[in-house]
Amino acid sequence: MQTNLADFIRDTPEGKEAQAILQACVHCGFCTATCPTYQLLGDELDGPRGRIYLIKQVLEGAEPTRKTQLHLDRCLTCRNCESTCPSGVKYGRLVDIGRRVVEERVPRPFKDRVKRTTLKEFLPRTSWYKPAYRTGLSVRALLPKALQDKLQPARNPGSMPTRTHARKMLVLEGCVQPAMAPNINAATARVLDAFGVQLITAPKAGCCGAVRYHLNDQEAGLDDMRRNIDAWWPYVESGEVEAIVMTASGCGVTVKEYGHLLAHDEHYAAKAGRIAMLTRDLSEILVEFEEVLASRLAGKVDKRVAWHPPCTLQHGQQIRGKVESLLRAAGVEVQLCADSHLCCGSAGTYSVLHPEIAHELRDRKLANLEATGATEIVSANIGCITHLQSGTATPVRHWIELIDRALA
């Protein structure tokens, strides 16, 4: 794709990155076949190829409009198109760059500004979110449907292991997960404890940065990333921990990109690169123990589940097959549904900002998952779990909970 970027961005790091991405695109349109919003809306501008053209025009100096902004907003950033693209176009990075430029030039309606500001200022602050979550549960019936979907009673996390081990790993608690699903990290700690690994937390670590970054407050998102690096660095520098474990794939894909996102920060670039290298999805950690898991649980588990691989796992981190393999080693019969590569509609804050599209994608996904005949649905991201559970009576859990229950 021939490009001629405008002066305001041409020689910036973002401009150079955007130009390289644009020039990799060959207009083939393979991406439209796997784009959820294109499938629903049937508009070229609501598919990756159309959005790439919109971003190209803006970066070349065309004046963006509210319509431009809306087409970019409606992108789920599921990155399915990246898995499909034969040219390796890094669409996720391009849409981040394009959205920031459009955000600076197109005023949003007042109601939209209030909603987005509330999300980006409120969700990343765990100290605010936890009490508000409990309050929200008590008045859930009075709230809008989009918020009701997010307010589901948390499960009892159970006891945390108390043993110490020579092997230690950090875990990111995140922003909303401690309130909505404390059972996920508790189950993770118990499973790793069973294999001789101690899971520890850094008290000052918090939101991975994705919430603010993807709501176009990119500087604030980068500040969240820097805070986490500062919180983790003493453990990393001393060699006390061997990895940073992610139990939410949405956080995992972001932390793994710290090195790239902070590459031009002279104070944090090297540290960010080191943090990214140490970051592992939980499935990448447990693969080491797969044979032991199989021997411990041989003949003890007889369960059939439907596995929903989050977009942030299969497209963002490009991790496929690991969770299925671990569950099968534990004796679980794992079913993938039709169109398992497609997004469920959660996509971070997307399901709050675009509930109609999100709910339609959720209902399509649930129909496919329930068609497998499984009595339980498992996933690997708090957003997907909460979003799917809001549309079904079938239990939706994190996959590590199955292994935790089996080992117990």
C-alpha positions as CSV (number, residue, x, y, z in Angstrom):
1,M,0.0,0.0,0.0
2,Q,1.5,3.3,-1.1
3,T,1.5,5.9,1.7
4,N,2.3,9.6,2.0
5,L,1.9,10.4,5.7
6,A,1.3,14.0,6.7
7,D,3.9,16.1,8.4
8,F,2.3,15.9,11.9
9,I,3.1,12.2,12.2
10,R,5.6,11.2,9.4
11,D,8.8,11.3,11.4
12,T,7.4,10.2,14.7
13,P,7.9,6.7,16.1
14,E,4.2,6.1,15.7
15,G,4.3,7.4,12.1
16,K,7.1,5.1,11.1
17,E,5.4,2.1,12.7
18,A,2.1,3.0,11.0
19,Q,3.8,3.4,7.6
20,A,5.4,0.0,7.9
21,I,2.1,-1.6,8.8
22,L,0.2,0.1,6.0
23,Q,2.8,-0.9,3.4
24,A,2.5,-4.5,4.4
25,C,-1.2,-4.6,3.5
26,V,-2.0,-6.0,0.0
27,H,-5.8,-5.3,0.1
28,C,-6.6,-9.0,-0.3
29,G,-9.6,-8.9,2.0
30,F,-9.0,-12.2,3.7
31,C,-9.4,-10.4,7.0
32,T,-13.1,-9.5,6.3
33,A,-14.0,-13.2,6.3
34,T,-13.0,-13.5,10.0
35,C,-14.1,-10.1,11.3
36,P,-17.0,-10.3,13.7
37,T,-18.3,-6.8,13.1
38,Y,-18.1,-7.1,9.3
39,Q,-20.1,-10.4,9.6
40,L,-22.8,-8.6,11.7
41,L,-22.9,-5.2,10.0
42,G,-21.9,-6.1,6.4
43,D,-20.2,-2.7,6.0
44,E,-16.7,-2.6,4.4
45,L,-15.8,0.2,6.8
46,D,-16.7,-2.0,9.8
47,G,-14.1,-4.6,8.7
48,P,-10.3,-4.5,9.0
49,R,-9.6,-3.5,5.4
50,G,-12.0,-0.6,5.5
51,R,-10.7,0.6,8.8
52,I,-7.1,0.4,7.4
53,Y,-8.2,2.7,4.6
54,L,-9.8,5.1,7.1
55,I,-6.7,5.3,9.2
56,K,-4.5,5.7,6.1
57,Q,-6.6,8.7,5.0
58,V,-6.4,10.3,8.5
59,L,-2.6,9.8,8.7
60,E,-2.2,11.3,5.3
61,G,-4.0,14.5,6.4
62,A,-7.7,13.9,5.8
63,E,-9.9,15.4,8.4
64,P,-11.6,12.6,10.4
65,T,-15.3,12.8,11.3
66,R,-17.6,11.4,13.9
67,K,-18.4,8.6,11.4
68,T,-14.7,7.8,11.1
69,Q,-14.5,7.6,14.9
70,L,-17.6,5.3,15.1
71,H,-16.2,2.8,12.6
72,L,-12.9,2.6,14.6
73,D,-14.8,2.4,17.9
74,R,-16.9,-0.5,16.7
75,C,-13.7,-2.6,16.2
76,L,-13.4,-5.2,18.9
77,T,-9.6,-5.3,18.6
78,C,-10.0,-9.1,18.7
79,R,-7.1,-9.4,16.2
80,N,-8.7,-12.3,14.4
81,C,-7.7,-10.5,11.3
82,E,-4.0,-10.8,12.3
83,S,-4.3,-14.6,12.5
84,T,-5.9,-14.6,9.1
85,C,-3.7,-12.1,7.3
86,P,-1.2,-13.7,4.9
87,S,1.0,-10.6,4.9
88,G,1.4,-10.3,8.7
89,V,-0.3,-6.9,9.0
90,K,-0.1,-5.8,12.7
91,Y,-3.6,-4.4,12.6
92,G,-4.0,-4.1,16.4
93,R,-1.1,-1.6,16.6
94,L,-2.4,0.4,13.6
95,V,-5.9,0.8,15.1
96,D,-4.4,2.0,18.4
97,I,-2.4,4.7,16.5
98,G,-5.4,5.6,14.3
99,R,-7.8,5.9,17.2
100,R,-5.5,8.2,19.2
101,V,-5.1,10.6,16.3
102,V,-8.9,10.6,15.7
103,E,-9.6,11.0,19.4
104,E,-7.5,14.2,19.4
105,R,-9.4,15.7,16.5
106,V,-13.0,14.6,16.8
107,P,-15.1,15.8,19.8
108,R,-17.2,13.1,21.4
109,P,-20.9,13.6,22.4
110,F,-21.2,14.5,26.1
111,K,-22.8,11.2,27.1
112,D,-20.1,9.2,25.4
113,R,-17.4,11.3,27.1
114,V,-18.9,10.7,30.5
115,K,-19.2,6.9,30.0
116,R,-15.7,6.5,28.7
117,T,-14.2,8.8,31.4
118,T,-16.0,6.8,34.1
119,L,-14.7,3.5,32.8
120,K,-11.0,4.6,32.4
121,E,-10.9,6.4,35.7
122,F,-12.9,3.9,37.8
123,L,-12.1,0.3,36.6
124,P,-8.3,0.4,37.0
125,R,-8.5,1.5,40.6
126,T,-9.1,-1.7,42.6
127,S,-9.6,0.3,45.9
128,W,-12.5,2.0,44.3
129,Y,-13.9,-0.9,42.3
130,K,-14.2,-3.4,45.1
131,P,-16.5,-1.5,47.3
132,A,-18.5,-0.2,44.3
133,Y,-18.9,-3.8,43.0
134,R,-20.4,-4.9,46.4
135,T,-22.7,-1.9,46.4
136,G,-23.7,-2.6,42.8
137,L,-24.6,-6.1,43.6
138,S,-27.1,-4.8,46.3
139,V,-28.9,-2.6,43.8
140,R,-28.3,-4.7,40.7
141,A,-32.0,-4.9,39.7
142,L,-32.1,-1.1,39.4
143,L,-29.1,-0.8,37.0
144,P,-29.0,-0.8,33.2
145,K,-28.8,-4.2,31.6
146,A,-25.2,-3.6,30.4
147,L,-24.1,-3.1,34.0
148,Q,-26.2,-5.9,35.4
149,D,-24.3,-8.3,33.1
150,K,-21.1,-7.3,34.8
151,L,-22.4,-7.7,38.3
152,Q,-22.5,-11.4,39.1
153,P,-21.8,-12.7,42.6
154,A,-18.2,-13.7,43.1
155,R,-17.5,-17.4,44.1
156,N,-15.8,-18.2,47.3
157,P,-12.1,-18.3,46.6
158,G,-11.3,-20.9,49.3
159,S,-8.1,-21.0,51.2
160,M,-4.7,-19.8,50.0
161,P,-1.7,-22.1,50.3
162,T,0.7,-21.3,53.1
163,R,3.7,-23.4,52.2
164,T,6.9,-21.8,50.9
165,H,8.9,-23.1,47.9
166,A,12.2,-22.5,46.4
167,R,10.5,-21.8,43.0
168,K,8.6,-18.6,43.1
169,M,6.5,-16.7,40.5
170,L,4.7,-13.4,40.5
171,V,1.0,-13.2,39.6
172,L,-0.8,-10.1,38.4
173,E,-4.1,-9.7,40.4
174,G,-5.3,-7.0,37.9
175,C,-8.1,-4.5,38.4
176,V,-11.5,-6.0,38.3
177,Q,-10.7,-9.7,38.8
178,P,-9.9,-9.5,42.6
179,A,-13.5,-8.3,43.2
180,M,-15.3,-10.3,40.5
181,A,-13.5,-13.6,40.6
182,P,-10.9,-13.9,43.4
183,N,-11.4,-17.7,43.0
184,I,-9.3,-17.7,39.8
185,N,-6.0,-16.6,41.4
186,A,-6.7,-18.7,44.5
187,A,-7.2,-21.8,42.4
188,T,-4.0,-21.0,40.5
189,A,-2.0,-20.6,43.7
190,R,-3.3,-24.0,45.0
191,V,-2.5,-25.8,41.7
192,L,1.0,-24.4,41.5
193,D,1.6,-25.1,45.2
194,A,0.8,-28.7,44.4
195,F,3.6,-28.7,41.9
196,G,6.1,-27.0,44.2
197,V,5.8,-23.4,43.0
198,Q,4.9,-20.5,45.3
199,L,2.8,-17.8,43.8
200,I,3.4,-14.3,45.2
201,T,1.9,-10.8,44.5
202,A,3.5,-7.4,44.4
203,P,1.3,-5.1,46.5
204,K,1.7,-2.0,44.3
205,A,0.9,-3.7,41.0
206,G,-2.5,-3.1,39.6
207,C,-4.2,-2.7,36.2
208,C,-2.1,-3.9,33.3
209,G,-2.8,-0.7,31.5
210,A,-5.1,-2.1,28.8
211,V,-8.2,-0.3,30.1
212,R,-6.9,3.2,29.7
213,Y,-4.7,2.5,26.7
214,H,-7.5,1.0,24.6
215,L,-9.9,3.9,25.7
216,N,-7.4,6.2,23.9
217,D,-5.9,7.6,27.2
218,Q,-2.7,6.1,26.1
219,E,-0.4,8.1,28.3
220,A,-2.3,7.1,31.4
221,G,-2.2,3.5,30.2
222,L,1.6,3.7,29.9
223,D,1.8,5.1,33.4
224,D,-0.1,2.0,34.6
225,M,2.5,-0.1,32.9
226,R,5.4,1.8,34.4
227,R,3.8,1.4,37.9
228,N,3.7,-2.4,37.4
229,I,7.3,-2.5,36.2
230,D,8.3,-0.6,39.3
231,A,6.3,-2.9,41.5
232,W,7.8,-6.1,39.9
233,W,11.3,-4.9,39.3
234,P,12.8,-5.7,42.8
235,Y,11.6,-9.3,42.5
236,V,13.0,-9.6,39.0
237,E,16.3,-7.8,39.6
238,S,17.0,-10.0,42.7
239,G,16.3,-13.2,40.8
240,E,13.6,-14.1,43.4
241,V,11.0,-15.0,40.7
242,E,11.4,-16.9,37.5
243,A,8.2,-15.8,35.7
244,I,5.3,-13.4,35.9
245,V,2.1,-15.5,35.6
246,M,-1.1,-14.2,33.8
247,T,-4.4,-15.7,34.7
248,A,-6.3,-13.3,32.5
249,S,-5.3,-13.5,28.8
250,G,-6.4,-9.9,28.3
251,C,-3.8,-8.8,30.8
252,G,-1.3,-11.3,29.4
253,V,-1.3,-9.9,25.8
254,T,-0.8,-6.4,27.1
255,V,2.0,-7.2,29.5
256,K,3.8,-9.2,26.8
257,E,3.8,-6.0,24.7
258,Y,5.3,-3.8,27.4
259,G,8.7,-3.9,25.7
260,H,7.2,-2.6,22.4
261,L,4.9,-0.1,23.9
262,L,7.7,1.5,26.1
263,A,10.5,1.0,23.6
264,H,11.0,4.7,23.2
265,D,11.0,5.4,27.0
266,E,14.7,5.7,27.9
267,H,14.0,5.1,31.6
268,Y,11.8,2.0,31.1
269,A,12.6,0.4,27.7
270,A,15.1,-2.1,29.0
271,K,13.0,-3.0,32.1
272,A,9.9,-3.3,30.0
273,G,11.6,-5.7,27.6
274,R,12.7,-7.9,30.5
275,I,9.3,-7.9,32.1
276,A,7.7,-8.9,28.7
277,M,10.2,-11.8,28.3
278,L,9.3,-13.1,31.8
279,T,5.6,-12.9,31.3
280,R,3.8,-16.3,30.7
281,D,0.2,-17.2,30.3
282,L,-0.8,-19.8,33.0
283,S,-1.1,-22.5,30.3
284,E,2.5,-21.9,29.3
285,I,3.6,-22.5,32.9
286,L,1.6,-25.7,33.5
287,V,2.7,-27.4,30.3
288,E,5.9,-28.2,32.3
289,F,3.7,-30.3,34.7
290,E,1.5,-31.9,32.1
291,E,2.8,-35.5,32.5
292,V,2.7,-35.3,36.3
293,L,-0.9,-33.9,36.1
294,A,-1.9,-36.8,33.9
295,S,-0.4,-39.4,36.3
296,R,-2.0,-37.8,39.4
297,L,-5.5,-37.6,37.8
298,A,-5.6,-40.7,35.7
299,G,-9.1,-42.2,35.8
300,K,-10.3,-39.7,38.4
301,V,-12.0,-37.1,36.2
302,D,-14.9,-37.7,34.0
303,K,-16.2,-34.4,32.7
304,R,-17.2,-32.8,29.4
305,V,-16.7,-29.1,28.9
306,A,-16.9,-26.6,26.1
307,W,-13.7,-24.5,25.7
308,H,-13.9,-20.9,24.6
309,P,-10.4,-19.6,23.7
310,P,-10.4,-15.9,24.3
311,C,-9.2,-13.7,21.3
312,T,-6.4,-12.3,23.5
313,L,-5.1,-15.9,23.9
314,Q,-5.5,-17.3,20.4
315,H,-5.0,-14.2,18.3
316,G,-3.2,-11.8,20.6
317,Q,-0.7,-14.2,22.2
318,Q,-1.0,-16.8,19.4
319,I,-1.4,-19.6,22.0
320,R,-3.5,-22.5,20.8
321,G,-3.9,-26.0,22.0
322,K,-2.2,-25.7,25.3
323,V,-5.2,-25.4,27.5
324,E,-7.0,-28.2,25.7
325,S,-3.9,-30.4,26.1
326,L,-3.7,-29.7,29.8
327,L,-7.4,-30.4,30.4
328,R,-7.3,-33.6,28.4
329,A,-4.2,-34.7,30.5
330,A,-6.4,-34.2,33.5
331,G,-9.1,-36.5,32.0
332,V,-11.5,-33.8,30.8
333,E,-13.3,-34.2,27.5
334,V,-12.8,-30.9,25.8
335,Q,-15.1,-29.7,23.0
336,L,-14.4,-26.7,20.7
337,C,-17.5,-25.1,19.3
338,A,-18.2,-24.1,15.7
339,D,-16.5,-20.8,14.8
340,S,-14.4,-21.0,17.9
341,H,-12.0,-18.4,16.4
342,L,-14.6,-15.7,16.6
343,C,-15.0,-13.1,19.4
344,C,-17.6,-13.5,22.1
345,G,-18.2,-9.8,22.2
346,S,-16.7,-9.0,25.6
347,A,-13.5,-7.2,24.4
348,G,-12.7,-5.3,27.6
349,T,-15.0,-2.3,27.9
350,Y,-16.6,-2.9,24.5
351,S,-19.6,-4.8,25.9
352,V,-20.5,-1.7,28.0
353,L,-19.9,0.8,25.2
354,H,-21.5,-1.2,22.4
355,P,-24.0,-3.6,24.2
356,E,-26.1,-4.4,21.1
357,I,-23.2,-5.7,19.1
358,A,-21.7,-7.4,22.1
359,H,-24.9,-9.2,23.1
360,E,-25.5,-10.4,19.5
361,L,-22.0,-11.8,19.4
362,R,-22.4,-13.4,22.9
363,D,-25.7,-15.1,21.9
364,R,-24.2,-16.5,18.7
365,K,-21.2,-17.8,20.7
366,L,-23.3,-19.3,23.4
367,A,-25.5,-21.1,20.9
368,N,-22.4,-22.7,19.4
369,L,-21.0,-23.6,22.8
370,E,-24.2,-25.1,24.0
371,A,-24.6,-27.1,20.8
372,T,-21.5,-29.1,21.9
373,G,-23.7,-30.8,24.6
374,A,-21.2,-29.8,27.3
375,T,-22.5,-29.2,30.8
376,E,-19.9,-26.5,31.6
377,I,-18.1,-23.8,29.7
378,V,-14.5,-22.8,30.5
379,S,-12.4,-19.9,29.3
380,A,-9.2,-18.0,30.2
381,N,-10.2,-14.4,30.6
382,I,-12.4,-12.7,33.3
383,G,-14.1,-10.5,30.7
384,C,-15.1,-13.5,28.5
385,I,-16.3,-15.5,31.5
386,T,-18.4,-12.7,32.9
387,H,-19.9,-11.7,29.5
388,L,-20.8,-15.3,28.6
389,Q,-22.2,-16.1,32.0
390,S,-24.6,-13.1,31.7
391,G,-26.4,-14.9,28.8
392,T,-26.6,-18.5,30.1
393,A,-27.5,-20.6,33.1
394,T,-24.7,-23.0,32.1
395,P,-21.8,-22.5,34.5
396,V,-18.9,-20.6,33.0
397,R,-15.6,-20.8,34.8
398,H,-11.9,-20.4,34.3
399,W,-10.2,-23.6,33.2
400,I,-7.8,-23.6,36.1
401,E,-10.7,-24.2,38.4
402,L,-11.3,-27.6,36.9
403,I,-7.8,-28.7,37.6
404,D,-7.9,-27.2,41.1
405,R,-11.1,-29.2,41.8
406,A,-9.7,-32.4,40.4
407,L,-6.4,-32.1,42.4
408,A,-8.4,-31.5,45.5
